[in-house]
């Protein structure tokens, strides 16, 4: 049987996330050779990190969209400014 400290923090988070995505705890325990008590201890200890990670991923996606929109608008404004400056020079 594997010990709890045989798994990294990231591996534990992936296990908990897999369970939340529908994978059965029984299957996870068998695959990792861990006791169900260990799995549920991990879930209790690290579950909040999985929640926070999911929240941060969603926020990151929103911020990426905002950044892309602002970048496109910035490019449009630079083009308009360039056209305007060329007209002034002529």
C-alpha positions as CSV (number, residue, x, y, z in Angstrom):
1,X,0.0,0.0,0.0
2,X,1.4,3.4,-1.0
3,X,1.9,6.0,1.7
4,X,0.4,9.5,1.6
5,X,3.7,11.2,1.3
6,X,4.5,9.2,-1.9
7,X,2.4,11.6,-3.8
8,X,3.1,15.3,-4.5
9,X,0.6,18.1,-3.8
10,X,-0.1,18.4,-7.5
11,X,-0.8,14.7,-7.9
12,X,-3.2,14.8,-4.9
13,X,-5.0,17.8,-6.5
14,X,-5.4,15.9,-9.8
15,X,-6.8,12.9,-7.9
16,X,-9.4,15.0,-6.1
17,X,-10.3,16.8,-9.4
18,X,-10.7,13.5,-11.1
19,X,-13.1,12.4,-8.4
20,X,-15.1,15.6,-8.8
21,X,-15.3,15.0,-12.5
22,X,-17.0,11.7,-11.9
23,X,-14.3,9.1,-11.3
24,X,-15.3,6.7,-8.5
25,X,-13.2,6.9,-5.3
26,X,-13.1,3.1,-5.2
27,X,-11.4,3.1,-8.6
28,X,-9.0,5.9,-7.6
29,X,-8.0,4.0,-4.5
30,X,-7.4,0.8,-6.4
31,X,-5.4,2.6,-9.1
32,X,-3.1,4.4,-6.6
33,X,-3.0,1.6,-4.1
34,X,-4.2,3.8,-1.3
35,X,-6.7,3.2,1.5
36,X,-10.0,4.9,1.1
37,X,-9.3,6.7,4.5
38,X,-6.3,8.3,2.9
39,X,-8.3,9.4,-0.1
40,X,-11.0,11.0,2.0
41,X,-8.3,12.7,4.2
42,X,-6.9,14.2,1.1
43,X,-10.3,15.3,0.0
44,X,-10.9,17.0,3.3
45,X,-7.4,18.6,3.5
46,X,-7.0,19.6,-0.1
47,X,-10.5,19.9,-1.5
48,X,-10.5,23.7,-0.9
49,X,-7.4,24.0,-3.1
50,X,-9.2,22.3,-6.0
51,X,-12.1,24.7,-5.6
52,X,-9.8,27.7,-5.5
53,X,-7.8,26.4,-8.5
54,X,-11.0,26.0,-10.5
55,X,-12.1,29.5,-9.5
56,X,-8.7,31.0,-10.5
57,X,-8.8,29.1,-13.9
58,X,-12.2,30.7,-14.6
59,X,-11.0,34.1,-13.6
60,X,-7.9,33.7,-15.8
61,X,-10.1,32.8,-18.8
62,X,-12.2,35.9,-18.3
63,X,-9.1,38.1,-17.9
64,X,-7.6,36.6,-21.1
65,X,-10.8,37.6,-23.0
66,X,-10.7,41.1,-21.6
67,X,-7.0,41.4,-22.5
68,X,-7.6,40.2,-26.1
69,X,-10.5,42.7,-26.4
70,X,-8.4,45.6,-25.1
71,X,-5.4,44.6,-27.3
72,X,-7.6,44.5,-30.4
73,X,-9.1,47.9,-29.5
74,X,-5.6,49.3,-28.9
75,X,-4.5,48.1,-32.4
76,X,-7.6,49.7,-34.0
77,X,-6.9,53.0,-32.2
78,X,-3.3,52.9,-33.3
79,X,-4.3,52.4,-36.9
80,X,-6.9,55.2,-36.7
81,X,-4.2,57.5,-35.2
82,X,-1.8,56.6,-37.9
83,X,-4.4,57.4,-40.6
84,X,-5.2,60.7,-38.8
85,X,-1.6,61.7,-38.6
86,X,-1.0,61.0,-42.3
87,X,-4.0,63.2,-43.2
88,X,-2.7,66.0,-41.1
89,X,0.8,65.8,-42.8
90,X,-0.8,66.0,-46.2
